[in-house]
């Protein structure tokens, strides 16, 4: 029994040292320490999961995936490797594969906070696939687990916004802003919803607040520019849309045709 206690303590000590090395940016040393933890140790599972997360940080995604699959083979009843693998694939925008691992993680009945994280990620995946009603349903599932996350309310509002359900969007964005009045994206989204309902006074008030909170946010200039365009203030629309395009060239397909239309009008 004393030998066993020393063995467990030794493995835990190695794990703690690896975490400290990781926090100090010494990834190679952290990995070397984790590799010394034996498969028979109770800390081995966690050491491998941590090593997988380190590999992601080092942009060695294939290695991280391989470690997670090894854990799944050896510990098929544990939810953690399924969850972490789903996060990796979500980052890679492999949404359908990510969802498959999320479902498998949920089947293993994870704790409440992990269910919450899985539901949020499922909403994000369905958002990316353009399946907004499914995204909303999983965001609502997340709220049932932890009901005071402003990000989830913002995400629901944005999903409604993308479906042109502007009143529904505003109701959820109101909740997001109530929970966190310093989150610029919720003001951007609500402002654009107001603009689409023709309430430009409220729209530009929200954009003004967003500007104070985050003046470098490309979505602010995009939504404010589109709102100016809707209100036929083409000179301000042009200024804002060009600024959005400067901050995020990925908006080109959406913004460039509108700038061309403005050039014809002016």
C-alpha positions as CSV (number, residue, x, y, z in Angstrom):
1,X,0.0,0.0,0.0
2,X,2.7,2.6,0.8
3,X,4.3,1.8,-2.6
4,X,1.0,2.4,-4.4
5,X,0.5,5.8,-2.6
6,X,4.0,6.9,-3.7
7,X,3.3,5.7,-7.3
8,X,0.1,7.7,-7.4
9,X,1.7,10.8,-5.9
10,X,4.6,10.5,-8.3
11,X,2.2,10.5,-11.3
12,X,0.2,13.4,-10.0
13,X,3.4,15.3,-9.3
14,X,4.6,14.8,-12.9
15,X,1.2,16.0,-14.1
16,X,1.4,19.2,-12.0
17,X,5.0,19.8,-13.2
18,X,3.9,19.4,-16.8
19,X,1.1,21.9,-16.3
20,X,3.5,24.4,-14.8
21,X,6.0,23.9,-17.8
22,X,3.1,24.4,-20.2
23,X,2.0,27.6,-18.5
24,X,5.6,28.8,-18.8
25,X,5.6,28.1,-22.5
26,X,8.0,25.1,-22.3
27,X,5.9,22.8,-24.4
28,X,8.7,20.3,-25.1
29,X,9.5,19.8,-21.4
30,X,5.8,19.5,-20.6
31,X,5.3,16.9,-23.2
32,X,8.4,15.0,-22.1
33,X,7.1,14.9,-18.5
34,X,3.7,13.7,-19.6
35,X,5.2,10.9,-21.6
36,X,6.8,9.6,-18.4
37,X,3.4,8.9,-16.8
38,X,2.8,5.2,-17.1
39,X,-0.4,3.7,-18.7
40,X,-1.1,1.9,-15.4
41,X,-1.4,5.2,-13.6
42,X,-4.8,6.7,-12.8
43,X,-3.4,10.0,-14.1
44,X,-2.6,8.5,-17.5
45,X,-6.0,9.3,-19.1
46,X,-5.8,12.9,-18.0
47,X,-2.1,13.2,-19.1
48,X,-3.0,12.0,-22.6
49,X,-5.9,14.4,-22.8
50,X,-3.7,17.2,-21.7
51,X,-1.1,16.2,-24.2
52,X,-3.7,16.3,-26.9
53,X,-4.7,19.9,-25.9
54,X,-1.0,20.9,-26.0
55,X,-0.6,19.4,-29.5
56,X,-3.5,21.6,-30.6
57,X,-1.8,24.7,-29.2
58,X,1.3,23.7,-31.1
59,X,-0.8,23.4,-34.3
60,X,0.0,19.6,-34.5
61,X,-3.7,18.7,-35.0
62,X,-3.1,15.3,-36.5
63,X,-1.2,14.3,-33.3
64,X,-4.0,15.6,-31.1
65,X,-6.6,13.6,-33.1
66,X,-4.5,10.5,-32.9
67,X,-4.2,10.8,-29.1
68,X,-8.0,11.3,-28.7
69,X,-8.7,8.3,-30.9
70,X,-6.3,6.2,-28.7
71,X,-8.2,7.3,-25.6
72,X,-11.5,6.4,-27.2
73,X,-10.2,2.9,-28.0
74,X,-8.9,2.4,-24.5
75,X,-11.7,4.2,-22.6
76,X,-14.9,4.0,-24.8
77,X,-17.2,4.9,-22.0
78,X,-15.5,8.2,-21.2
79,X,-17.1,11.3,-22.7
80,X,-14.0,13.6,-22.6
81,X,-12.1,12.4,-25.7
82,X,-15.3,12.5,-27.8
83,X,-15.9,16.0,-26.6
84,X,-12.3,17.2,-27.2
85,X,-12.2,15.6,-30.6
86,X,-15.5,17.3,-31.5
87,X,-13.9,20.7,-30.6
88,X,-10.9,19.9,-32.8
89,X,-13.1,19.2,-35.8
90,X,-15.3,22.2,-35.1
91,X,-12.2,24.4,-35.2
92,X,-11.3,22.7,-38.5
93,X,-14.8,23.5,-39.8
94,X,-15.5,19.8,-40.2
95,X,-19.0,20.5,-38.8
96,X,-20.7,17.2,-39.6
97,X,-17.9,15.1,-38.2
98,X,-17.7,17.4,-35.2
99,X,-21.5,16.9,-34.6
100,X,-21.1,13.1,-34.7
101,X,-18.5,13.2,-31.9
102,X,-20.7,15.7,-29.9
103,X,-23.7,13.3,-30.1
104,X,-21.4,10.4,-28.9
105,X,-20.1,12.6,-26.0
106,X,-23.7,13.4,-24.9
107,X,-24.6,9.7,-25.0
108,X,-22.0,9.2,-22.2
109,X,-24.0,11.5,-19.9
110,X,-21.4,14.2,-19.2
111,X,-21.7,16.6,-16.2
112,X,-23.9,19.6,-16.6
113,X,-21.2,22.1,-17.5
114,X,-19.9,19.8,-20.2
115,X,-23.5,19.3,-21.6
116,X,-23.8,23.0,-21.7
117,X,-20.5,23.3,-23.7
118,X,-21.6,20.6,-26.1
119,X,-24.9,22.2,-26.7
120,X,-23.3,25.6,-27.4
121,X,-20.9,23.9,-29.8
122,X,-23.7,22.1,-31.5
123,X,-25.5,25.4,-32.0
124,X,-22.3,26.8,-33.5
125,X,-21.9,23.9,-35.9
126,X,-25.5,24.1,-37.1
127,X,-25.1,27.8,-37.5
128,X,-22.1,27.2,-39.8
129,X,-24.2,24.7,-41.8
130,X,-26.9,27.3,-42.2
131,X,-29.4,25.2,-40.2
132,X,-30.5,28.0,-38.0
133,X,-33.6,26.4,-36.4
134,X,-31.5,23.5,-35.2
135,X,-28.8,25.9,-34.0
136,X,-31.4,27.8,-32.0
137,X,-32.8,24.6,-30.4
138,X,-29.3,23.5,-29.2
139,X,-28.6,27.0,-27.9
140,X,-31.9,26.8,-26.0
141,X,-30.8,23.4,-24.6
142,X,-27.6,25.1,-23.4
143,X,-29.7,27.8,-21.6
144,X,-31.5,25.0,-19.8
145,X,-28.2,23.9,-18.4
146,X,-26.8,27.4,-17.6
147,X,-29.2,30.2,-18.2
148,X,-27.2,33.3,-17.7
149,X,-24.7,33.3,-20.6
150,X,-25.0,36.5,-22.7
151,X,-23.1,34.8,-25.6
152,X,-25.8,32.2,-26.0
153,X,-28.6,34.7,-26.1
154,X,-26.5,36.7,-28.6
155,X,-26.1,33.6,-30.7
156,X,-29.8,32.9,-30.7
157,X,-30.5,36.5,-31.7
158,X,-28.0,36.3,-34.5
159,X,-29.5,33.1,-35.8
160,X,-32.9,34.7,-35.9
161,X,-31.4,37.8,-37.6
162,X,-30.0,35.6,-40.3
163,X,-33.5,34.2,-40.9
164,X,-34.9,37.8,-41.1
165,X,-36.9,37.2,-38.0
166,X,-36.1,40.6,-36.6
167,X,-38.5,40.9,-33.7
168,X,-37.5,37.5,-32.3
169,X,-33.8,38.5,-32.8
170,X,-34.3,41.7,-30.7
171,X,-36.0,39.8,-27.9
172,X,-32.9,37.6,-27.4
173,X,-30.4,40.4,-28.0
174,X,-32.2,42.4,-25.3
175,X,-31.4,39.6,-22.9
176,X,-27.8,39.4,-24.0
177,X,-27.3,43.1,-23.4
178,X,-29.1,42.9,-20.1
179,X,-26.6,40.2,-19.0
180,X,-23.6,42.0,-20.4
181,X,-23.9,45.6,-21.4
182,X,-20.3,45.8,-22.6
183,X,-20.6,43.2,-25.4
184,X,-20.4,45.1,-28.7
185,X,-21.7,42.3,-31.0
186,X,-25.1,42.3,-29.4
187,X,-25.5,46.0,-30.1
188,X,-24.4,45.4,-33.7
189,X,-26.9,42.6,-34.2
190,X,-29.7,44.4,-32.5
191,X,-29.0,47.6,-34.4
192,X,-29.2,45.8,-37.7
193,X,-32.4,44.1,-36.6
194,X,-33.9,47.6,-35.8
195,X,-32.8,48.9,-39.1
196,X,-34.5,46.1,-41.0
197,X,-37.7,47.0,-39.1
198,X,-37.3,50.6,-40.3
199,X,-36.5,51.9,-36.8
200,X,-33.3,53.7,-37.8
201,X,-33.2,55.9,-34.7
202,X,-32.8,52.9,-32.4
203,X,-30.5,51.2,-34.9
204,X,-28.0,54.1,-35.0
205,X,-28.2,54.4,-31.2
206,X,-27.0,50.8,-30.9
207,X,-24.3,51.3,-33.5
208,X,-23.1,54.4,-31.5
209,X,-22.9,52.3,-28.3
210,X,-21.0,49.5,-30.2
211,X,-18.5,52.1,-31.6
212,X,-17.7,53.2,-28.0
213,X,-17.2,49.6,-26.9
214,X,-15.2,48.3,-29.9
215,X,-14.3,50.7,-32.6
216,X,-12.2,48.1,-34.5
217,X,-15.1,45.7,-35.0
218,X,-15.7,45.1,-38.7
219,X,-19.3,43.9,-38.1
220,X,-20.1,47.3,-36.7
221,X,-19.1,49.0,-39.9
222,X,-20.7,46.3,-42.1
223,X,-24.1,46.5,-40.3
224,X,-24.0,50.3,-39.9
225,X,-23.1,50.6,-43.6
226,X,-25.9,48.4,-44.7
227,X,-28.3,50.3,-42.4
228,X,-27.2,53.6,-44.0
229,X,-27.8,52.0,-47.4
230,X,-31.3,51.0,-46.3
231,X,-32.0,54.5,-45.1
232,X,-30.6,55.9,-48.4
233,X,-27.7,57.8,-46.9
234,X,-25.3,56.5,-49.5
235,X,-22.3,58.6,-48.6
236,X,-22.2,57.3,-45.0
237,X,-23.0,53.8,-46.3
238,X,-20.0,54.0,-48.6
239,X,-17.7,55.2,-45.8
240,X,-18.8,52.4,-43.4
241,X,-18.8,49.6,-46.0
242,X,-15.3,50.5,-47.2
243,X,-14.1,50.5,-43.6
244,X,-15.7,47.1,-43.0
245,X,-14.0,45.7,-46.1
246,X,-10.7,47.2,-45.0
247,X,-11.0,45.5,-41.6
248,X,-12.2,42.2,-43.0
249,X,-11.6,41.4,-46.7
250,X,-13.8,38.3,-46.3
251,X,-16.8,40.6,-46.6
252,X,-16.0,41.3,-50.3
253,X,-18.6,39.1,-51.9
254,X,-21.3,40.7,-49.9
255,X,-20.1,44.3,-49.8
256,X,-18.5,44.9,-53.2
257,X,-21.8,44.7,-55.2
258,X,-23.4,47.2,-52.9
259,X,-20.5,49.6,-53.2
260,X,-20.9,49.2,-57.0
261,X,-24.6,50.1,-56.7
262,X,-23.7,53.2,-54.6
263,X,-21.2,54.3,-57.2
264,X,-23.9,54.2,-59.9
265,X,-26.3,56.2,-57.6
266,X,-23.8,58.8,-56.7
